[in-house]
Amino acid sequence: MSKITKSLLIAFLLLQAGCATFEQKKPHYLTWQERHTELNNINAWQIKGSLGVIYKNKSDIVSFNWQEQQNNYQIELYGPLNIGAATIVGNDDNVTLQTSNKKTFQAKTAEKLLYQQFGWKLPVANMRYWIFANPAPHKIIRAEFDSYNHLVFLEQQGWQITFTNFTNVNGVDIPSKIRMQNTKLKIKVAIKEVWLK
């Protein structure tokens, strides 16, 4: 086991130990600047849900378990993939994908690995922000907000993203449904459980 893999495993064990239980409450009102600051302060989290991907007249639906601690992350995918299941472990410098039959692949980004293995051009680096209804640190083309100042629509990096069904988790409002699309791909994310540290 490499030093990077060991350090990531330790980080995720610490995250698990510090997780709060998932508790749904009504959303709360904040100004957008307050909400944006609150979302940017999330530095350790775990999300479980499902991911539907439509591409090239094909569709895949997988379950996912996404954990993140600072810039280290682990994404477990389960479902009718062409390799059964996969675990992606990475950070800003290196990403490893291991399949259920113990094959291992490496690349600089998760995007490259997912495209090589599944044919998806999934915007993982941006999704780390979008999954919380928070813009990625790129130019925003268009943004729309509801009466609570939740971001409900975002156009960024060639993607159009819609956020719905917000619920309050440990004081932070999180969308439970996200739809993303560009000219080649449609993605539906359903969030079922959230832990924040």
Short mmCIF file of the C-alpha atoms (twelve columns), coordinates in Angstrom:
data_MODEL
# 
_entry.id   MODEL 
# 
loop_
_atom_site.group_PDB 
_atom_site.id 
_atom_site.type_symbol 
_atom_site.label_atom_id 
_atom_site.label_alt_id 
_atom_site.label_comp_id 
_atom_site.label_asym_id 
_atom_site.label_seq_id 
_atom_site.Cartn_x 
_atom_site.Cartn_y 
_atom_site.Cartn_z 
_atom_site.pdbx_PDB_model_num 
ATOM 1   C CA . MET A 1   0.000   0.000  0.000   1 
ATOM 2   C CA . SER A 2   1.482   3.360  -1.021  1 
ATOM 3   C CA . LYS A 3   2.043   6.244  1.409   1 
ATOM 4   C CA . ILE A 4   -0.609  8.298  -0.418  1 
ATOM 5   C CA . THR A 5   -3.184  5.491  -0.125  1 
ATOM 6   C CA . LYS A 6   -2.392  5.029  3.602   1 
ATOM 7   C CA . SER A 7   -2.767  8.743  4.334   1 
ATOM 8   C CA . LEU A 8   -6.062  8.866  2.451   1 
ATOM 9   C CA . LEU A 9   -7.421  5.867  4.359   1 
ATOM 10  C CA . ILE A 10  -6.475  7.479  7.681   1 
ATOM 11  C CA . ALA A 11  -8.182  10.714 6.632   1 
ATOM 12  C CA . PHE A 12  -11.380 8.878  5.720   1 
ATOM 13  C CA . LEU A 13  -11.399 6.934  8.988   1 
ATOM 14  C CA . LEU A 14  -11.143 10.232 10.853  1 
ATOM 15  C CA . LEU A 15  -13.966 11.630 8.747   1 
ATOM 16  C CA . GLN A 16  -16.168 8.637  9.561   1 
ATOM 17  C CA . ALA A 17  -15.467 9.082  13.260  1 
ATOM 18  C CA . GLY A 18  -16.426 12.762 13.163  1 
ATOM 19  C CA . CYS A 19  -19.570 12.434 11.053  1 
ATOM 20  C CA . ALA A 20  -22.870 13.656 12.385  1 
ATOM 21  C CA . THR A 21  -26.027 11.713 11.774  1 
ATOM 22  C CA . PHE A 22  -28.134 12.673 8.774   1 
ATOM 23  C CA . GLU A 23  -31.007 14.846 9.927   1 
ATOM 24  C CA . GLN A 24  -33.484 16.591 7.652   1 
ATOM 25  C CA . LYS A 25  -34.870 19.984 8.657   1 
ATOM 26  C CA . LYS A 26  -36.506 22.853 6.821   1 
ATOM 27  C CA . PRO A 27  -34.189 25.174 4.850   1 
ATOM 28  C CA . HIS A 28  -33.220 28.481 6.446   1 
ATOM 29  C CA . TYR A 29  -32.832 31.989 5.045   1 
ATOM 30  C CA . LEU A 30  -29.410 33.551 4.496   1 
ATOM 31  C CA . THR A 31  -28.085 36.178 2.138   1 
ATOM 32  C CA . TRP A 32  -26.242 34.618 -0.800  1 
ATOM 33  C CA . GLN A 33  -22.908 35.899 0.518   1 
ATOM 34  C CA . GLU A 34  -23.564 34.256 3.907   1 
ATOM 35  C CA . ARG A 35  -24.657 31.015 2.245   1 
ATOM 36  C CA . HIS A 36  -21.682 31.032 -0.144  1 
ATOM 37  C CA . THR A 37  -19.287 31.501 2.814   1 
ATOM 38  C CA . GLU A 38  -21.020 28.712 4.753   1 
ATOM 39  C CA . LEU A 39  -20.693 26.289 1.820   1 
ATOM 40  C CA . ASN A 40  -17.035 27.211 1.250   1 
ATOM 41  C CA . ASN A 41  -16.298 26.384 4.896   1 
ATOM 42  C CA . ILE A 42  -17.292 22.725 4.434   1 
ATOM 43  C CA . ASN A 43  -13.995 20.826 4.335   1 
ATOM 44  C CA . ALA A 44  -14.966 17.275 5.299   1 
ATOM 45  C CA . TRP A 45  -18.071 15.421 4.188   1 
ATOM 46  C CA . GLN A 46  -19.650 12.185 3.030   1 
ATOM 47  C CA . ILE A 47  -22.586 11.849 0.631   1 
ATOM 48  C CA . LYS A 48  -24.461 8.726  -0.446  1 
ATOM 49  C CA . GLY A 49  -26.876 8.676  -3.360  1 
ATOM 50  C CA . SER A 50  -27.511 7.615  -6.936  1 
ATOM 51  C CA . LEU A 51  -26.173 8.882  -10.229 1 
ATOM 52  C CA . GLY A 52  -27.909 8.542  -13.585 1 
ATOM 53  C CA . VAL A 53  -25.853 9.245  -16.710 1 
ATOM 54  C CA . ILE A 54  -27.267 9.516  -20.243 1 
ATOM 55  C CA . TYR A 55  -24.718 9.639  -23.080 1 
ATOM 56  C CA . LYS A 56  -24.472 8.480  -26.697 1 
ATOM 57  C CA . ASN A 57  -28.011 7.025  -26.581 1 
ATOM 58  C CA . LYS A 58  -26.956 4.925  -23.570 1 
ATOM 59  C CA . SER A 59  -27.817 5.235  -19.904 1 
ATOM 60  C CA . ASP A 60  -26.193 4.035  -16.682 1 
ATOM 61  C CA . ILE A 61  -27.496 4.254  -13.134 1 
ATOM 62  C CA . VAL A 62  -25.080 3.710  -10.257 1 
ATOM 63  C CA . SER A 63  -25.079 4.181  -6.507  1 
ATOM 64  C CA . PHE A 64  -22.254 6.241  -5.063  1 
ATOM 65  C CA . ASN A 65  -20.558 6.910  -1.745  1 
ATOM 66  C CA . TRP A 66  -18.439 10.076 -1.953  1 
ATOM 67  C CA . GLN A 67  -16.135 11.049 0.925   1 
ATOM 68  C CA . GLU A 68  -13.888 14.077 1.054   1 
ATOM 69  C CA . GLN A 69  -11.385 15.420 3.573   1 
ATOM 70  C CA . GLN A 70  -9.737  18.678 2.496   1 
ATOM 71  C CA . ASN A 71  -8.409  17.894 -1.029  1 
ATOM 72  C CA . ASN A 72  -8.386  14.106 -0.578  1 
ATOM 73  C CA . TYR A 73  -11.401 12.192 -1.818  1 
ATOM 74  C CA . GLN A 74  -12.751 8.704  -2.318  1 
ATOM 75  C CA . ILE A 75  -15.690 7.863  -4.588  1 
ATOM 76  C CA . GLU A 76  -17.185 4.376  -4.568  1 
ATOM 77  C CA . LEU A 77  -19.454 3.456  -7.494  1 
ATOM 78  C CA . TYR A 78  -21.761 0.429  -7.502  1 
ATOM 79  C CA . GLY A 79  -24.107 -0.718 -10.231 1 
ATOM 80  C CA . PRO A 80  -24.394 -2.057 -13.777 1 
ATOM 81  C CA . LEU A 81  -20.977 -0.796 -14.873 1 
ATOM 82  C CA . ASN A 82  -18.990 -2.664 -17.488 1 
ATOM 83  C CA . ILE A 83  -16.540 -3.553 -14.699 1 
ATOM 84  C CA . GLY A 84  -19.067 -4.141 -11.908 1 
ATOM 85  C CA . ALA A 85  -17.931 -1.604 -9.314  1 
ATOM 86  C CA . ALA A 86  -15.139 0.898  -8.910  1 
ATOM 87  C CA . THR A 87  -13.385 2.941  -6.226  1 
ATOM 88  C CA . ILE A 88  -11.686 6.219  -7.085  1 
ATOM 89  C CA . VAL A 89  -9.158  7.599  -4.595  1 
ATOM 90  C CA . GLY A 90  -7.361  10.835 -5.292  1 
ATOM 91  C CA . ASN A 91  -6.320  14.391 -4.628  1 
ATOM 92  C CA . ASP A 92  -5.264  17.381 -6.726  1 
ATOM 93  C CA . ASP A 93  -2.090  15.591 -7.905  1 
ATOM 94  C CA . ASN A 94  -2.997  11.971 -8.596  1 
ATOM 95  C CA . VAL A 95  -6.044  9.714  -8.969  1 
ATOM 96  C CA . THR A 96  -6.323  5.923  -8.804  1 
ATOM 97  C CA . LEU A 97  -9.283  3.800  -9.895  1 
ATOM 98  C CA . GLN A 98  -9.598  0.199  -8.725  1 
ATOM 99  C CA . THR A 99  -12.218 -2.136 -10.172 1 
ATOM 100 C CA . SER A 100 -14.028 -4.956 -8.384  1 
ATOM 101 C CA . ASN A 101 -11.755 -7.468 -10.166 1 
ATOM 102 C CA . LYS A 102 -8.700  -5.718 -8.625  1 
ATOM 103 C CA . LYS A 103 -7.502  -3.963 -11.776 1 
ATOM 104 C CA . THR A 104 -5.914  -0.587 -11.060 1 
ATOM 105 C CA . PHE A 105 -5.692  2.482  -13.298 1 
ATOM 106 C CA . GLN A 106 -4.065  5.845  -12.675 1 
ATOM 107 C CA . ALA A 107 -4.344  9.320  -14.167 1 
ATOM 108 C CA . LYS A 108 -3.904  12.961 -13.231 1 
ATOM 109 C CA . THR A 109 -7.656  13.529 -12.905 1 
ATOM 110 C CA . ALA A 110 -10.804 11.573 -12.082 1 
ATOM 111 C CA . GLU A 111 -12.340 12.952 -15.276 1 
ATOM 112 C CA . LYS A 112 -9.763  11.141 -17.410 1 
ATOM 113 C CA . LEU A 113 -10.199 7.870  -15.529 1 
ATOM 114 C CA . LEU A 114 -13.997 7.887  -15.783 1 
ATOM 115 C CA . TYR A 115 -13.871 8.673  -19.482 1 
ATOM 116 C CA . GLN A 116 -11.337 5.910  -20.128 1 
ATOM 117 C CA . GLN A 117 -13.325 3.290  -18.197 1 
ATOM 118 C CA . PHE A 118 -16.979 4.271  -18.741 1 
ATOM 119 C CA . GLY A 119 -17.060 6.784  -21.573 1 
ATOM 120 C CA . TRP A 120 -18.419 9.509  -19.247 1 
ATOM 121 C CA . LYS A 121 -16.974 13.017 -19.333 1 
ATOM 122 C CA . LEU A 122 -18.122 13.591 -15.767 1 
ATOM 123 C CA . PRO A 123 -16.998 16.983 -14.334 1 
ATOM 124 C CA . VAL A 124 -15.761 15.594 -11.000 1 
ATOM 125 C CA . ALA A 125 -13.637 18.626 -10.038 1 
ATOM 126 C CA . ASN A 126 -16.658 20.920 -10.480 1 
ATOM 127 C CA . MET A 127 -19.109 18.462 -8.933  1 
ATOM 128 C CA . ARG A 128 -17.201 18.739 -5.654  1 
ATOM 129 C CA . TYR A 129 -18.757 22.250 -5.502  1 
ATOM 130 C CA . TRP A 130 -21.985 21.733 -7.452  1 
ATOM 131 C CA . ILE A 131 -23.114 18.878 -5.212  1 
ATOM 132 C CA . PHE A 132 -23.690 21.541 -2.521  1 
ATOM 133 C CA . ALA A 133 -25.330 24.064 -4.904  1 
ATOM 134 C CA . ASN A 134 -22.150 26.120 -4.820  1 
ATOM 135 C CA . PRO A 135 -20.443 27.500 -7.965  1 
ATOM 136 C CA . ALA A 136 -17.048 26.064 -8.869  1 
ATOM 137 C CA . PRO A 137 -14.217 28.642 -8.893  1 
ATOM 138 C CA . HIS A 138 -14.697 29.478 -12.589 1 
ATOM 139 C CA . LYS A 139 -16.557 32.170 -14.500 1 
ATOM 140 C CA . ILE A 140 -20.316 32.085 -13.906 1 
ATOM 141 C CA . ILE A 141 -22.383 32.576 -17.059 1 
ATOM 142 C CA . ARG A 142 -25.761 32.660 -15.344 1 
ATOM 143 C CA . ALA A 143 -27.121 32.083 -11.837 1 
ATOM 144 C CA . GLU A 144 -30.639 32.082 -10.382 1 
ATOM 145 C CA . PHE A 145 -31.730 32.016 -6.726  1 
ATOM 146 C CA . ASP A 146 -34.909 31.222 -4.777  1 
ATOM 147 C CA . SER A 147 -36.451 33.210 -1.905  1 
ATOM 148 C CA . TYR A 148 -34.018 31.585 0.576   1 
ATOM 149 C CA . ASN A 149 -31.067 32.591 -1.628  1 
ATOM 150 C CA . HIS A 150 -30.352 28.981 -2.548  1 
ATOM 151 C CA . LEU A 151 -28.651 28.668 -5.910  1 
ATOM 152 C CA . VAL A 152 -31.324 26.900 -7.991  1 
ATOM 153 C CA . PHE A 153 -29.813 27.283 -11.472 1 
ATOM 154 C CA . LEU A 154 -26.223 27.659 -12.623 1 
ATOM 155 C CA . GLU A 155 -24.610 27.874 -16.042 1 
ATOM 156 C CA . GLN A 156 -20.857 27.313 -15.823 1 
ATOM 157 C CA . GLN A 157 -18.058 25.589 -17.744 1 
ATOM 158 C CA . GLY A 158 -20.437 24.562 -20.541 1 
ATOM 159 C CA . TRP A 159 -22.910 22.960 -18.104 1 
ATOM 160 C CA . GLN A 160 -26.427 23.892 -17.060 1 
ATOM 161 C CA . ILE A 161 -27.220 22.742 -13.518 1 
ATOM 162 C CA . THR A 162 -30.544 22.766 -11.660 1 
ATOM 163 C CA . PHE A 163 -30.747 22.286 -7.863  1 
ATOM 164 C CA . THR A 164 -33.978 21.296 -6.069  1 
ATOM 165 C CA . ASN A 165 -35.399 19.818 -2.835  1 
ATOM 166 C CA . PHE A 166 -33.174 21.620 -0.332  1 
ATOM 167 C CA . THR A 167 -32.991 20.293 3.216   1 
ATOM 168 C CA . ASN A 168 -31.058 21.509 6.246   1 
ATOM 169 C CA . VAL A 169 -28.294 19.161 7.389   1 
ATOM 170 C CA . ASN A 170 -26.426 20.196 10.548  1 
ATOM 171 C CA . GLY A 171 -27.319 23.832 9.870   1 
ATOM 172 C CA . VAL A 172 -26.375 23.777 6.172   1 
ATOM 173 C CA . ASP A 173 -28.930 23.670 3.342   1 
ATOM 174 C CA . ILE A 174 -28.126 20.920 0.821   1 
ATOM 175 C CA . PRO A 175 -29.976 20.076 -2.430  1 
ATOM 176 C CA . SER A 176 -31.211 16.483 -2.610  1 
ATOM 177 C CA . LYS A 177 -31.726 16.523 -6.387  1 
ATOM 178 C CA . ILE A 178 -29.365 17.896 -9.016  1 
ATOM 179 C CA . ARG A 179 -29.673 17.820 -12.810 1 
ATOM 180 C CA . MET A 180 -26.704 18.650 -15.006 1 
ATOM 181 C CA . GLN A 181 -26.424 18.716 -18.762 1 
ATOM 182 C CA . ASN A 182 -24.218 19.882 -21.576 1 
ATOM 183 C CA . THR A 183 -24.335 19.166 -25.314 1 
ATOM 184 C CA . LYS A 184 -23.169 15.548 -24.876 1 
ATOM 185 C CA . LEU A 185 -24.203 14.369 -21.425 1 
ATOM 186 C CA . LYS A 186 -27.120 14.450 -19.005 1 
ATOM 187 C CA . ILE A 187 -26.616 13.646 -15.333 1 
ATOM 188 C CA . LYS A 188 -29.174 13.195 -12.550 1 
ATOM 189 C CA . VAL A 189 -27.957 13.096 -8.954  1 
ATOM 190 C CA . ALA A 190 -30.201 12.014 -6.076  1 
ATOM 191 C CA . ILE A 191 -28.681 12.574 -2.627  1 
ATOM 192 C CA . LYS A 192 -29.964 10.219 0.071   1 
ATOM 193 C CA . GLU A 193 -27.600 10.692 3.018   1 
ATOM 194 C CA . VAL A 194 -25.242 13.491 4.020   1 
ATOM 195 C CA . TRP A 195 -22.679 13.797 6.811   1 
ATOM 196 C CA . LEU A 196 -20.831 17.039 7.402   1 
ATOM 197 C CA . LYS A 197 -17.890 17.709 9.689   1 
# 
